[in-house]
């Protein structure tokens, strides 16, 4: 947590996830008052947790139940299609 007691989360959306979430920017910066799970953060920023296939917190793969307790950079990846 930073000096004023708020947690800063910088959320980066992958291109394939932005294609699903029309209108969402590539980067969403959020300040939260208390630790919360990635899943709770997704709901707070109006992203359905089911469309997020993988989350990286500061470059490390984490489950959506991982609790954000300190300032973090969170990269979200959506489903990949191909053939």
CNS distance restraints for C-alpha pairs under 8 A (distance, minus, plus):
assign (resid   1 and name CA) (resid   5 and name CA) 5.62 0.50 0.50
assign (resid   1 and name CA) (resid   6 and name CA) 5.84 0.50 0.50
assign (resid   1 and name CA) (resid   7 and name CA) 5.03 0.50 0.50
assign (resid   1 and name CA) (resid   8 and name CA) 7.70 0.50 0.50
assign (resid   1 and name CA) (resid  69 and name CA) 6.91 0.50 0.50
assign (resid   1 and name CA) (resid  70 and name CA) 4.71 0.50 0.50
assign (resid   1 and name CA) (resid  71 and name CA) 5.92 0.50 0.50
assign (resid   2 and name CA) (resid   6 and name CA) 6.00 0.50 0.50
assign (resid   2 and name CA) (resid   7 and name CA) 6.41 0.50 0.50
assign (resid   2 and name CA) (resid   8 and name CA) 7.89 0.50 0.50
assign (resid   2 and name CA) (resid  70 and name CA) 7.75 0.50 0.50
assign (resid   2 and name CA) (resid  71 and name CA) 7.25 0.50 0.50
assign (resid   5 and name CA) (resid  33 and name CA) 6.99 0.50 0.50
assign (resid   6 and name CA) (resid  31 and name CA) 6.15 0.50 0.50
assign (resid   6 and name CA) (resid  32 and name CA) 5.66 0.50 0.50
assign (resid   6 and name CA) (resid  33 and name CA) 4.93 0.50 0.50
assign (resid   6 and name CA) (resid  34 and name CA) 6.98 0.50 0.50
assign (resid   7 and name CA) (resid  31 and name CA) 5.42 0.50 0.50
assign (resid   7 and name CA) (resid  32 and name CA) 5.16 0.50 0.50
assign (resid   7 and name CA) (resid  33 and name CA) 6.35 0.50 0.50
assign (resid   7 and name CA) (resid  34 and name CA) 7.02 0.50 0.50
assign (resid   7 and name CA) (resid  35 and name CA) 7.52 0.50 0.50
assign (resid   7 and name CA) (resid  69 and name CA) 7.06 0.50 0.50
assign (resid   7 and name CA) (resid  70 and name CA) 5.71 0.50 0.50
assign (resid   7 and name CA) (resid  71 and name CA) 5.12 0.50 0.50
assign (resid   8 and name CA) (resid  29 and name CA) 7.19 0.50 0.50
assign (resid   8 and name CA) (resid  30 and name CA) 5.81 0.50 0.50
assign (resid   8 and name CA) (resid  31 and name CA) 4.51 0.50 0.50
assign (resid   8 and name CA) (resid  32 and name CA) 6.54 0.50 0.50
assign (resid   8 and name CA) (resid  70 and name CA) 7.41 0.50 0.50
assign (resid   8 and name CA) (resid  71 and name CA) 4.68 0.50 0.50
assign (resid   8 and name CA) (resid  72 and name CA) 6.53 0.50 0.50
assign (resid   9 and name CA) (resid  29 and name CA) 5.83 0.50 0.50
assign (resid   9 and name CA) (resid  30 and name CA) 5.18 0.50 0.50
assign (resid   9 and name CA) (resid  31 and name CA) 6.19 0.50 0.50
assign (resid   9 and name CA) (resid  32 and name CA) 7.77 0.50 0.50
assign (resid   9 and name CA) (resid  71 and name CA) 5.65 0.50 0.50
assign (resid   9 and name CA) (resid  72 and name CA) 4.98 0.50 0.50
assign (resid   9 and name CA) (resid  73 and name CA) 5.82 0.50 0.50
assign (resid   9 and name CA) (resid  74 and name CA) 6.94 0.50 0.50
assign (resid  10 and name CA) (resid  27 and name CA) 6.86 0.50 0.50
assign (resid  10 and name CA) (resid  28 and name CA) 5.94 0.50 0.50
assign (resid  10 and name CA) (resid  29 and name CA) 4.53 0.50 0.50
assign (resid  10 and name CA) (resid  30 and name CA) 6.39 0.50 0.50
assign (resid  10 and name CA) (resid  72 and name CA) 6.33 0.50 0.50
assign (resid  10 and name CA) (resid  73 and name CA) 4.71 0.50 0.50
assign (resid  10 and name CA) (resid  74 and name CA) 6.04 0.50 0.50
assign (resid  11 and name CA) (resid  27 and name CA) 5.61 0.50 0.50
assign (resid  11 and name CA) (resid  28 and name CA) 4.98 0.50 0.50
assign (resid  11 and name CA) (resid  29 and name CA) 6.06 0.50 0.50
assign (resid  11 and name CA) (resid  30 and name CA) 7.69 0.50 0.50
assign (resid  11 and name CA) (resid  73 and name CA) 6.00 0.50 0.50
assign (resid  11 and name CA) (resid  74 and name CA) 4.75 0.50 0.50
assign (resid  11 and name CA) (resid  75 and name CA) 5.88 0.50 0.50
assign (resid  11 and name CA) (resid  76 and name CA) 7.28 0.50 0.50
assign (resid  12 and name CA) (resid  26 and name CA) 5.78 0.50 0.50
assign (resid  12 and name CA) (resid  27 and name CA) 4.68 0.50 0.50
assign (resid  12 and name CA) (resid  28 and name CA) 6.53 0.50 0.50
assign (resid  12 and name CA) (resid  73 and name CA) 7.46 0.50 0.50
assign (resid  12 and name CA) (resid  74 and name CA) 6.05 0.50 0.50
assign (resid  12 and name CA) (resid  75 and name CA) 4.65 0.50 0.50
assign (resid  12 and name CA) (resid  76 and name CA) 6.11 0.50 0.50
assign (resid  13 and name CA) (resid  17 and name CA) 6.12 0.50 0.50
assign (resid  13 and name CA) (resid  18 and name CA) 6.19 0.50 0.50
assign (resid  13 and name CA) (resid  25 and name CA) 7.59 0.50 0.50
assign (resid  13 and name CA) (resid  26 and name CA) 5.14 0.50 0.50
assign (resid  13 and name CA) (resid  27 and name CA) 6.36 0.50 0.50
assign (resid  13 and name CA) (resid  75 and name CA) 6.10 0.50 0.50
assign (resid  13 and name CA) (resid  76 and name CA) 5.14 0.50 0.50
assign (resid  13 and name CA) (resid  77 and name CA) 6.60 0.50 0.50
assign (resid  14 and name CA) (resid  18 and name CA) 6.25 0.50 0.50
assign (resid  14 and name CA) (resid  26 and name CA) 7.18 0.50 0.50
assign (resid  14 and name CA) (resid  75 and name CA) 7.30 0.50 0.50
assign (resid  14 and name CA) (resid  76 and name CA) 6.12 0.50 0.50
assign (resid  14 and name CA) (resid  77 and name CA) 5.30 0.50 0.50
assign (resid  14 and name CA) (resid  78 and name CA) 6.90 0.50 0.50
assign (resid  15 and name CA) (resid  19 and name CA) 6.26 0.50 0.50
assign (resid  15 and name CA) (resid  26 and name CA) 7.73 0.50 0.50
assign (resid  16 and name CA) (resid  20 and name CA) 6.76 0.50 0.50
assign (resid  16 and name CA) (resid  77 and name CA) 7.29 0.50 0.50
assign (resid  16 and name CA) (resid  78 and name CA) 5.76 0.50 0.50
assign (resid  16 and name CA) (resid  79 and name CA) 7.04 0.50 0.50
assign (resid  16 and name CA) (resid  80 and name CA) 7.04 0.50 0.50
assign (resid  17 and name CA) (resid  21 and name CA) 6.17 0.50 0.50
assign (resid  17 and name CA) (resid  51 and name CA) 7.62 0.50 0.50
assign (resid  17 and name CA) (resid  52 and name CA) 7.47 0.50 0.50
assign (resid  17 and name CA) (resid  76 and name CA) 7.58 0.50 0.50
assign (resid  17 and name CA) (resid  77 and name CA) 6.07 0.50 0.50
assign (resid  17 and name CA) (resid  78 and name CA) 4.46 0.50 0.50
assign (resid  17 and name CA) (resid  79 and name CA) 7.24 0.50 0.50
assign (resid  18 and name CA) (resid  22 and name CA) 6.01 0.50 0.50
assign (resid  18 and name CA) (resid  23 and name CA) 7.59 0.50 0.50
assign (resid  18 and name CA) (resid  24 and name CA) 6.24 0.50 0.50
assign (resid  18 and name CA) (resid  25 and name CA) 7.38 0.50 0.50
assign (resid  18 and name CA) (resid  26 and name CA) 7.05 0.50 0.50
assign (resid  21 and name CA) (resid  47 and name CA) 7.74 0.50 0.50
assign (resid  34 and name CA) (resid  69 and name CA) 7.41 0.50 0.50
assign (resid  35 and name CA) (resid  67 and name CA) 6.27 0.50 0.50
assign (resid  35 and name CA) (resid  68 and name CA) 5.33 0.50 0.50
assign (resid  35 and name CA) (resid  69 and name CA) 4.61 0.50 0.50
assign (resid  35 and name CA) (resid  70 and name CA) 7.68 0.50 0.50
assign (resid  36 and name CA) (resid  40 and name CA) 6.09 0.50 0.50
assign (resid  36 and name CA) (resid  41 and name CA) 6.63 0.50 0.50
assign (resid  36 and name CA) (resid  67 and name CA) 5.12 0.50 0.50
assign (resid  36 and name CA) (resid  68 and name CA) 5.44 0.50 0.50
assign (resid  36 and name CA) (resid  69 and name CA) 7.07 0.50 0.50
assign (resid  37 and name CA) (resid  41 and name CA) 6.28 0.50 0.50
assign (resid  37 and name CA) (resid  64 and name CA) 6.58 0.50 0.50
assign (resid  37 and name CA) (resid  65 and name CA) 5.20 0.50 0.50
assign (resid  37 and name CA) (resid  66 and name CA) 5.22 0.50 0.50
assign (resid  37 and name CA) (resid  67 and name CA) 4.01 0.50 0.50
assign (resid  37 and name CA) (resid  68 and name CA) 5.81 0.50 0.50
assign (resid  38 and name CA) (resid  42 and name CA) 6.14 0.50 0.50
assign (resid  38 and name CA) (resid  63 and name CA) 7.82 0.50 0.50
assign (resid  38 and name CA) (resid  64 and name CA) 4.88 0.50 0.50
assign (resid  38 and name CA) (resid  65 and name CA) 6.02 0.50 0.50
assign (resid  38 and name CA) (resid  66 and name CA) 5.96 0.50 0.50
assign (resid  38 and name CA) (resid  67 and name CA) 6.32 0.50 0.50
assign (resid  38 and name CA) (resid  68 and name CA) 6.75 0.50 0.50
assign (resid  39 and name CA) (resid  43 and name CA) 6.45 0.50 0.50
assign (resid  39 and name CA) (resid  49 and name CA) 5.95 0.50 0.50
assign (resid  39 and name CA) (resid  64 and name CA) 5.04 0.50 0.50
assign (resid  39 and name CA) (resid  65 and name CA) 6.16 0.50 0.50
assign (resid  40 and name CA) (resid  44 and name CA) 6.25 0.50 0.50
assign (resid  41 and name CA) (resid  45 and name CA) 6.31 0.50 0.50
assign (resid  42 and name CA) (resid  46 and name CA) 6.14 0.50 0.50
assign (resid  42 and name CA) (resid  47 and name CA) 4.99 0.50 0.50
assign (resid  42 and name CA) (resid  48 and name CA) 6.61 0.50 0.50
assign (resid  42 and name CA) (resid  49 and name CA) 6.07 0.50 0.50
assign (resid  43 and name CA) (resid  47 and name CA) 5.56 0.50 0.50
assign (resid  43 and name CA) (resid  48 and name CA) 6.34 0.50 0.50
assign (resid  43 and name CA) (resid  49 and name CA) 7.04 0.50 0.50
assign (resid  47 and name CA) (resid  51 and name CA) 7.85 0.50 0.50
assign (resid  48 and name CA) (resid  52 and name CA) 7.53 0.50 0.50
assign (resid  49 and name CA) (resid  64 and name CA) 7.91 0.50 0.50
assign (resid  51 and name CA) (resid  78 and name CA) 6.00 0.50 0.50
assign (resid  51 and name CA) (resid  79 and name CA) 7.13 0.50 0.50
assign (resid  52 and name CA) (resid  76 and name CA) 6.36 0.50 0.50
assign (resid  52 and name CA) (resid  77 and name CA) 5.81 0.50 0.50
assign (resid  52 and name CA) (resid  78 and name CA) 4.87 0.50 0.50
assign (resid  52 and name CA) (resid  79 and name CA) 7.20 0.50 0.50
assign (resid  53 and name CA) (resid  76 and name CA) 7.66 0.50 0.50
assign (resid  53 and name CA) (resid  77 and name CA) 5.76 0.50 0.50
assign (resid  53 and name CA) (resid  78 and name CA) 5.10 0.50 0.50
assign (resid  53 and name CA) (resid  79 and name CA) 5.86 0.50 0.50
assign (resid  54 and name CA) (resid  61 and name CA) 7.24 0.50 0.50
assign (resid  54 and name CA) (resid  62 and name CA) 7.58 0.50 0.50
assign (resid  54 and name CA) (resid  63 and name CA) 7.47 0.50 0.50
assign (resid  54 and name CA) (resid  76 and name CA) 6.00 0.50 0.50
assign (resid  54 and name CA) (resid  77 and name CA) 5.16 0.50 0.50
assign (resid  54 and name CA) (resid  78 and name CA) 6.96 0.50 0.50
assign (resid  55 and name CA) (resid  61 and name CA) 5.88 0.50 0.50
assign (resid  55 and name CA) (resid  62 and name CA) 5.70 0.50 0.50
assign (resid  55 and name CA) (resid  63 and name CA) 6.67 0.50 0.50
assign (resid  55 and name CA) (resid  64 and name CA) 6.88 0.50 0.50
assign (resid  55 and name CA) (resid  74 and name CA) 6.69 0.50 0.50
assign (resid  55 and name CA) (resid  75 and name CA) 5.68 0.50 0.50
assign (resid  55 and name CA) (resid  76 and name CA) 4.73 0.50 0.50
assign (resid  55 and name CA) (resid  77 and name CA) 6.34 0.50 0.50
assign (resid  56 and name CA) (resid  60 and name CA) 4.98 0.50 0.50
assign (resid  56 and name CA) (resid  61 and name CA) 4.33 0.50 0.50
assign (resid  56 and name CA) (resid  62 and name CA) 5.67 0.50 0.50
assign (resid  56 and name CA) (resid  74 and name CA) 5.54 0.50 0.50
assign (resid  56 and name CA) (resid  75 and name CA) 5.02 0.50 0.50
assign (resid  56 and name CA) (resid  76 and name CA) 6.59 0.50 0.50
assign (resid  57 and name CA) (resid  61 and name CA) 6.40 0.50 0.50
assign (resid  57 and name CA) (resid  62 and name CA) 6.47 0.50 0.50
assign (resid  57 and name CA) (resid  72 and name CA) 6.48 0.50 0.50
assign (resid  57 and name CA) (resid  73 and name CA) 5.77 0.50 0.50
assign (resid  57 and name CA) (resid  74 and name CA) 4.58 0.50 0.50
assign (resid  57 and name CA) (resid  75 and name CA) 6.54 0.50 0.50
assign (resid  58 and name CA) (resid  72 and name CA) 6.10 0.50 0.50
assign (resid  58 and name CA) (resid  73 and name CA) 5.16 0.50 0.50
assign (resid  58 and name CA) (resid  74 and name CA) 6.30 0.50 0.50
assign (resid  58 and name CA) (resid  75 and name CA) 7.98 0.50 0.50
assign (resid  59 and name CA) (resid  73 and name CA) 7.97 0.50 0.50
assign (resid  59 and name CA) (resid  74 and name CA) 7.88 0.50 0.50
assign (resid  59 and name CA) (resid  75 and name CA) 7.76 0.50 0.50
assign (resid  62 and name CA) (resid  66 and name CA) 6.13 0.50 0.50
assign (resid  68 and name CA) (resid  72 and name CA) 7.32 0.50 0.50
